[in-house]
Amino acid sequence: MRGLVAASVSVTSWVGALTAVVLWVVAEPIMVLVFGANFASAGGDFAILVWSGLFVLASGNARWLLVASKRQTSLLTAQVVSSGVTLAACLILVPPFGSAGASASVVAGSLALWLSAHALTAGLEGRPRLSDALPAAIACALLCAGLLIWKPEPWTGAGVALTLLALGLLIDRAFFRSLRILANAREPTAP
């Protein structure tokens, strides 16, 4: 179980980082492409909101472990914590920052979901190690910092992000090992 969860954490952290960075970079053009030019200003809010997906995806390993361990009450607790953080953050951030504050509140709630679900897996077999997500997290942080300094055109930035994160995948040997583990996973047999 431990190896399967570690593999899942590795793969979901890279997929989440890749998706979040690319969507963050091209948030405004996506809003224009999908909804039209009148929605260009919503790109900033979307650029914030995409990070919630990263944290929800990252929380999935802990949340499913809680379900598999018949700890649905713990999962409910994590969801309540997430909702409480989202609500509190909205009360604090929406009045001064409007829709950007609302987007940041959703991200804060998603981060709270990940952290609380992870904390509630303490003592469970196969508990996810946060260190399994470190290579992707470091690559994501460095890439975001570089893009903030460089400020490329959105589609150029997305291409650079995809290229650099793909290189990160090649460097992180655990990623391909993790893919093999997940691809060969079998449903456990009932006793």
C-alpha positions in Angstrom: 0.0 0.0 0.0 2.8 2.4 0.9 4.5 2.1 -2.5 1.2 2.6 -4.3 0.3 5.8 -2.3 3.9 7.2 -2.8 3.6 6.5 -6.5 0.2 8.3 -6.6 1.6 11.3 -4.7 4.5 11.6 -7.1 2.3 11.4 -10.2 -0.4 13.7 -9.0 2.0 16.3 -7.7 3.7 16.5 -11.2 0.4 16.5 -13.0 -1.0 19.1 -10.7 2.1 21.3 -10.9 2.1 21.1 -14.7 -1.6 21.9 -15.0 -1.6 24.7 -12.5 1.5 26.5 -13.9 0.3 26.3 -17.5 -3.2 27.5 -16.6 -1.8 30.2 -14.4 0.3 31.5 -17.3 -2.5 31.5 -19.9 -5.4 32.4 -17.6 -6.4 35.6 -19.4 -6.2 34.2 -23.0 -8.2 31.2 -21.8 -10.9 33.4 -20.5 -11.0 35.4 -23.7 -11.0 32.2 -25.8 -13.8 30.5 -23.9 -16.0 33.5 -22.9 -15.0 36.3 -25.2 -13.0 39.6 -24.9 -15.4 41.0 -22.3 -14.0 38.4 -19.9 -10.3 39.3 -20.2 -10.4 41.0 -16.8 -11.5 37.7 -15.2 -8.1 36.2 -16.2 -6.5 37.5 -13.0 -9.1 35.8 -10.8 -8.8 32.6 -12.8 -5.0 32.7 -12.5 -5.5 32.7 -8.7 -8.2 30.1 -8.7 -6.3 27.5 -10.7 -4.1 26.9 -7.7 -7.1 25.4 -5.8 -7.0 22.5 -8.3 -3.4 21.7 -7.4 -4.3 21.5 -3.7 -7.5 19.5 -4.3 -5.6 17.1 -6.5 -2.9 16.8 -3.9 -5.4 16.1 -1.2 -6.9 13.2 -3.1 -4.4 10.7 -1.9 -5.1 11.4 1.8 -8.9 11.7 1.2 -9.1 8.4 -0.6 -6.9 6.7 2.1 -9.4 8.0 4.7 -12.3 6.5 2.7 -10.4 3.2 2.2 -9.7 3.0 5.9 -13.4 3.6 6.7 -12.7 7.0 8.2 -15.4 9.0 6.5 -15.9 11.0 9.6 -12.3 12.2 9.3 -13.0 13.0 5.7 -16.0 15.0 6.7 -13.9 16.8 9.3 -11.3 17.8 6.6 -14.2 19.1 4.4 -15.6 21.1 7.3 -12.2 22.6 8.0 -11.8 23.5 4.3 -15.3 25.1 4.3 -14.5 27.0 7.5 -11.2 28.3 6.1 -12.9 29.3 2.8 -15.7 31.2 4.7 -13.3 33.0 7.1 -10.9 33.9 4.2 -13.9 35.3 2.2 -15.0 37.4 5.2 -11.5 38.8 5.4 -10.4 39.0 1.8 -13.5 39.8 -0.3 -14.3 43.3 1.1 -10.8 44.7 0.3 -10.0 42.6 -2.8 -13.3 41.6 -4.3 -13.3 38.7 -6.7 -9.5 38.2 -6.4 -10.1 37.9 -2.6 -12.8 35.3 -3.3 -10.5 33.3 -5.6 -7.7 33.4 -3.0 -10.2 32.2 -0.3 -11.0 29.2 -2.4 -7.3 28.5 -2.7 -6.9 28.8 1.1 -9.8 26.4 1.6 -8.3 23.9 -0.8 -4.9 24.1 0.9 -6.7 23.6 4.3 -8.4 20.5 2.8 -5.1 19.0 1.7 -3.4 19.8 5.0 -6.2 18.6 7.3 -6.9 15.5 5.3 -3.2 14.7 5.4 -3.1 15.3 9.2 -6.1 13.0 9.7 -4.3 10.1 8.0 -1.8 9.9 11.0 -1.3 6.3 12.0 -2.9 4.8 8.8 -1.0 2.3 6.8 0.1 3.9 3.5 -0.1 7.4 4.8 1.2 9.8 2.1 4.6 11.4 2.7 4.6 15.0 1.8 8.2 14.6 0.7 7.0 12.5 -2.3 5.6 15.7 -3.7 8.8 17.8 -3.1 10.5 17.5 -6.5 7.3 18.8 -8.3 6.7 21.5 -5.6 10.3 22.8 -5.9 10.2 22.7 -9.7 6.8 24.5 -9.7 8.0 27.2 -7.2 11.2 27.9 -9.2 9.4 28.0 -12.5 6.7 30.4 -11.1 9.4 32.7 -9.7 11.3 32.7 -13.0 8.1 33.5 -14.9 7.2 36.3 -12.6 10.6 37.9 -13.1 10.7 37.3 -16.9 7.0 38.1 -17.6 6.8 36.5 -21.0 3.8 36.6 -23.3 1.2 34.0 -22.0 1.6 31.4 -24.7 5.4 31.7 -24.7 5.3 31.3 -20.9 3.1 28.2 -21.2 5.5 26.7 -23.7 8.5 27.4 -21.5 6.6 26.0 -18.5 5.7 22.8 -20.3 9.3 22.3 -21.5 10.9 23.0 -18.1 8.4 20.8 -16.2 8.9 18.0 -18.8 12.6 18.3 -18.1 11.8 18.1 -14.4 9.9 14.8 -15.0 13.0 13.4 -16.8 15.2 14.4 -14.0 12.9 13.0 -11.3 13.5 9.3 -11.8 10.8 8.5 -9.3 8.1 9.8 -11.7 8.5 7.1 -14.3 8.9 4.4 -11.6 5.7 5.7 -10.1 3.9 5.5 -13.4 5.0 1.9 -13.8 3.7 1.1 -10.2 0.3 2.7 -10.9 0.1 1.1 -14.4 0.7 -2.4 -12.8 -1.5 -1.9 -9.8 -4.1 -4.6 -9.3 -7.3 -4.6 -7.2 -6.6 -6.5 -4.0 -8.3 -9.8 -3.6 -10.9 -10.2 -0.9 -10.1 -12.5 2.0 
